[in-house]
Structures are given as C-alpha cells and as structure tokens.
C-alpha cells in the first residue's frame, strides 16, 4: 500500500476517533429504581434499545424496593441516579439534601378508579359510604384519591371505608368483591378489567400534565454523565411515541410473569392517556400540580423553586438533539 494512502487512512481514522471521544469510553453508572414498575417503561426502553450504550454509558440498574431507599442511594453516593416520585426528592431537598430532578419519566397522574360492573357511578360523590380498596399509605394513588375526596367535600376518614393493602395487591380483594370500588395503578387496573371490572375515572385526564416520576441526581453529579443519561431517556421517549408495538414487546419482556394481554392493554392505556411523556421536559405547571398534592396532604410545606429544582441545563440539550 502506498505510503500516502496509508497516511490518508490513518489521518481519517484519527479524525473519526477525535470527533466522538465522549461516546467511546463506556462510562460506568448506577441508577437505582424504586421498584420494577411498568411506570418506568421509558427506562427499560432506553436500556433494551441500547440508547444508553449509544450515549457511551455502561448503565447498571438496581432495584431498591422503596422510593426512599432509591433516593438514599443517590444521597450517599452509592448510585448516581434514581427513579421515583419527585415528591420524595422535594421533601429531601426541603430538609437540606443536595438533590434535584433532571428528567421526566412519567408525566401523568397514573392512577385510575375502577368499579364492579354493576356499580352505578355518575361522579365522585357516588363513592360516599362505600368500601374502597386502595394502596397502603404513603403512596400517590391513595394520596390522590384522598385529595379528590377533599375537593368534593368528603373526608377520607369518615365518608369512605378504605381497605388499604400492599401496593400491587389491590386486584385481589377488589375482584373478590370485598369492595365495589378500587383505586389502582397499572398493571393492576387492567388485571381487574380482564376480570370484568370497569374503569370509571382516570386521574391522567383529570389533572393533565403531572410530574409523577422523575430522574433524581445530586447537585454535584458529573455533568457529562448526567447529560448522557438524560439524552438516553429522551431517545427512549421519542421511540415510544413512534413505536407502540415495539414498546409493548419490550414491556412484555420486562414483565414475563404477567398476562401478555394485560401488559399490552396497560401500555396502550398509558400511552393514550399521556402517562408516558413525549420528552424529558418537566414544565413548571406539571411540577406545581404534583407538589400541590403533597402540600395538601401535609407532606411538603411549600413548592420547591422550579428554577433550581428542575435542572434545565440537562433537559434543554436533550430536547435539541436531532
């Protein structure tokens, strides 16, 4: 091979390597999720479709078992990122923890009210005097239900008989007819629907944009690593809006013990109801609605400062990606 040709090829190779140094080093990063949850499907899509790998990350997903445990991993430094409700981050930040949120994960109040097929439901006031299966507090589904009762002139302690059960186990007593009403997340909702129960009210449509789950990081997180994580999540959300069938396929793989028909129905419902966001952006209004719930319940004293709590310096470059 002529010397000039070899020099030209070597120069071209060096140019390519220098043009993409940030994406070639496979940075190791740990993300702690509160639970293995269908709500966190954008994370699983980003992993399964290789979007984090494309961003030069070697990401390890850990499951903490509770939002507070996942958040504690970030505060202590054993994980760089966590996924759970932003209210936990806001409460910790209000007490001095150096944390904020850097990307959207769930942008709708992913809670629904279902009833027995023969229960007459014309509005929220029809639940007065009824037994209602709900998740064990503290959980957002029950918190939202209590807030809804309050907004309609009812008291959760005196106007309904709440049967609080472990989160995820709501379909059991509901289908067993221990109550005619249940407040549920997915996939429990569609598990009950498959048994003949009916959906009568959806909080996603009731509240609109609602910061329900987000990616949390420390204030001193490595900015390059954080940007790559946010970029990977943005790629996943764009993918989900264009590829419903593939998104359903990934969900079935992530939840192999669930009835595939239930998984498909749950994913399609959450896509249709706007639970999965089209991007990583978190608006001021979405954060306010979410935090108002926690303030109303006495869990949070005041709204966090949107400008410092939501880190736009990572979100905006992700939104600008081509």
Secondary structure, 3 states (H helix, E strand, C coil): CCHHHHHHHHHHHHHHHHHCHHHCCCEEEEEEECCCCHHHHHHHHHHHCCHHHHCCEEEEEEECCCHHHHHHHHHHCCCCEEEECHHHHHHHHHCCCCEEEEEEEEEECCCEEEECCCCCCCCHHHHCCCEEEEECCCCHHHHHHHHHHHHCCCCCCCCCEEEEECCCCHHHHHHCCCCCEEEECCCHHHHHHCCCCEEEEEHHHHHCEEEEEEEEEECCCCHHHHHHHHHHHHHHHHHHHHCHHHHHHHHHHHCCCCCHHHHHHHHHHHHHCCCCCCCCCCCHHHHHHHHHHHHHCCCCCCCCCHHHHECHHHHHHHHCCC
